[in-house]
Amino acid sequence: MEISQPTSRDAEAISQVVTSAFDDGGRVAELVLQLRPLWLQGKGFELVAKADGGQIVAHIGFTCGYLDDPTRLEQVLVLSPLSVAAAHQGQGFGLAMVKEGLRVAETFGVELVFLEGIPAFYPRLGFVPAGPEGFIKPSVRIPDEAFMAKYLATPSRQLSGALIYPEVFWATDSVGLRE
C-alpha cells in the first residue's frame, strides 16, 4: 500500500472509489469534487491509497472548518469523507488512511479534528464522542454517537462550542442523515 497526495490525473479514479464506497448515486463523489478547490487552496488536504498494483482503492479528505468556542473562533479540521472501494474494505486501507491523515493534519497547526462516522471504527484511532467533551454538533441530523472529535496534541486550553462545517457540506446536503 502506498499513501500519497493525488495528482490531477487521479480525479476519475477517486470518483469511482468514492462512488463504490458509498453506493449513493454519486452524492459523496460530488462533495469530493466540490471540496477539491478548497484542498488545492490549502484549506485542507486529500490523500489516496494505492494497492500493490498501483490502483487507487481509498481516499480521505480533511477540510478546514471552525469551532465557535465561547472566547473565539478556532480553526479545526473536518475528516470527511473516508472512502475505501467496496472490494478493498476490511483490508486495513481505512485505518492506514486515517492514521496518515492525522499525521498530516498535525502540520496544519490545529488542535482538533471532527468527524461524523461509524462509532465502531473511529474510537480505535483516538476519536471520542464529541458531545460529552463540550462540543455541539452542527446539525440535529447527526446522530450523537456519530459526532466525534480527536485532539491532535494536548490542548493549550479547554475548548468547547459548536462545530461549523465549511459551506460546501451544506451546499451539497452532506451534513447528517436525511430520513
Residue pairs with C-beta under 8 A, 6 or more apart in sequence:
1 49
1 50
1 51
1 52
1 92
1 93
1 96
2 49
2 50
3 47
3 48
3 49
3 50
3 96
3 97
3 100
4 47
4 48
4 50
5 45
5 46
5 47
5 48
6 14
6 46
6 47
6 48
6 56
6 59
10 48
10 56
11 33
11 36
13 48
13 55
13 56
14 29
14 32
14 46
14 48
14 56
14 59
15 26
15 29
15 32
15 33
16 85
17 48
17 56
17 57
17 58
17 59
17 83
17 84
17 85
18 28
18 29
18 32
18 59
18 81
18 83
19 26
19 28
19 29
20 83
20 85
20 86
20 87
21 28
21 81
21 83
21 84
21 85
21 86
21 89
22 28
22 29
22 81
22 83
23 86
27 172
27 173
27 174
28 81
28 83
28 174
30 172
31 80
31 81
31 168
31 169
31 172
31 174
32 46
32 59
32 61
32 81
32 83
34 168
34 171
34 172
35 44
35 46
35 61
35 63
35 166
35 168
36 46
38 44
38 63
38 64
38 166
38 168
39 45
39 46
39 61
39 63
43 63
43 64
43 166
44 61
44 62
44 63
44 64
44 77
44 78
45 61
45 62
45 101
45 104
46 59
46 60
46 61
46 62
47 59
47 60
47 97
47 100
47 101
47 104
48 56
48 58
48 59
49 56
49 57
49 58
49 59
49 84
49 93
49 96
49 97
50 56
50 57
51 57
51 88
57 84
57 85
57 87
57 88
57 93
58 82
58 83
58 84
58 85
58 88
58 93
58 94
58 96
58 97
59 81
59 82
59 83
59 97
60 79
60 81
60 82
60 83
60 97
60 98
60 101
61 79
61 80
61 81
62 77
62 78
62 79
62 101
62 104
62 105
62 108
62 113
63 77
63 78
63 80
63 166
63 168
63 169
64 75
64 76
64 77
64 78
64 108
64 110
64 166
65 75
65 76
65 77
65 78
65 114
65 163
65 164
65 165
65 166
66 73
66 74
66 75
66 76
66 163
66 164
67 73
67 74
67 75
67 76
67 112
67 114
67 135
67 159
67 161
67 162
67 163
67 164
68 161
68 162
68 163
68 164
69 159
69 160
69 161
70 160
70 161
73 164
74 110
74 111
74 112
74 159
74 161
75 108
75 109
75 110
76 110
76 111
76 112
76 113
76 114
76 163
77 105
77 108
77 110
77 112
77 113
77 114
78 113
78 114
78 115
78 163
78 165
78 166
78 169
79 98
79 101
79 113
79 114
79 115
79 117
80 115
80 116
80 117
80 169
80 174
82 94
82 97
82 98
82 117
84 93
84 94
84 97
94 121
95 124
95 125
98 122
98 125
99 125
102 113
102 125
102 126
102 150
102 152
105 113
105 152
106 152
106 153
110 152
111 151
111 152
111 153
111 155
111 156
111 159
112 149
112 150
112 151
112 152
112 155
112 159
113 127
113 149
113 150
113 152
114 130
114 135
114 147
114 148
114 149
114 163
115 122
115 127
115 148
115 149
116 137
116 142
116 143
116 146
116 147
116 148
116 175
116 176
117 127
117 146
117 148
118 146
119 129
119 145
119 146
119 148
122 148
123 148
125 150
126 150
127 148
127 149
127 150
128 148
128 149
128 150
129 144
129 145
129 147
129 148
130 137
130 147
130 148
130 149
130 163
131 137
131 144
131 147
133 149
133 160
134 158
134 159
134 160
134 161
135 147
135 149
135 159
135 160
135 161
135 162
135 163
136 161
136 162
136 163
137 144
137 147
137 162
137 163
138 162
138 163
138 164
138 165
138 175
139 175
139 176
140 176
141 175
141 176
141 177
141 178
142 175
142 176
142 177
143 176
143 177
147 163
165 175
168 174
169 175
